[in-house]
């Protein structure tokens, strides 16, 4: 099993924690018996009739429900007190901390009880195994999940369990146990190993099987090379390697046309590459009003973009249909520009890299800049780098013809 990877992006953590919350909701529905139900067809067993919580698990869950109910009741009374004394929202006197910590500690203890559940031959008696088995089914169609998607969900659950074990070990160390690392290691060897008859042992064996299936099967969205390795086929479309220069040329021509005709409104003598170009000095001084001035000076453009207000005050307003068309051209231009940036600058980058790029500075440094009179793009995301917490910049330069329209955005 791969070691614990603590470095996760915020959106990734949100997905992992959401899965853990789904499991807690699943556990609650199972313990409710007849008060909750699952859609079960004839001849199938309901999860609440298969899952068997131990006495310790049932007692721990009941205590958690009572603690949560007490905390909710206290919060409601405090809100009523805020309304009556005018102390303002969010004031609770600082007394919620112990209740919250107590509830968190009890949840961690419950998770540890679930991890130590001995399954033996009745693997689905474990709530954790039963929940993970449910993840293998498509909610909308009722069919099986693809191996890669199911494996991803199992990896999320494994990471959450690793985090809980680490937290539990650190908590015991703070309480005076003094054996934090030893405790974590013993717990992982006993309950987090694919050779043991435990819930996580079962889940780890599932993931190993999914790895084998994924590596020895052809997906329905697989890219295939021909025998000469001169063309690839994806979803019925074949692209030859010698067609890529023509594709880039066509995209470049369309990109320049949209920029010149639809976005810059046929402004003459406007050079797209204005780095160290004296001819664009005057244009750049009033660049924020350039298109507005062009529209004001052209009768056809005024009729196309401007309409008189129907209100008593009169005045002019932008024509909604014209602005919608202009925005459509903007998106088409950006789409074609993305193809040029993605393909022509080197090996195509992954989706998280591409969509994490910043074109202007915020709290993060922008990823698009100018170096050596060329447009430079650098990215810092990589799957292995993310897991290890080591980030390295990946630098690429756009070709001069492609960098021109990019500078004009």
Beta strands, then each sheet from edge to edge (+ up, - down):
strand 1: 224-225
strand 2: 231-234
strand 3: 237-240
strand 4: 306-308
strand 5: 316-318
strand 6: 368-371
strand 7: 374-379
strand 8: 394-397
sheet 1: 1+ 2- 3+
sheet 2: 4+ 5-
sheet 3: 6+ 7- 8+
end
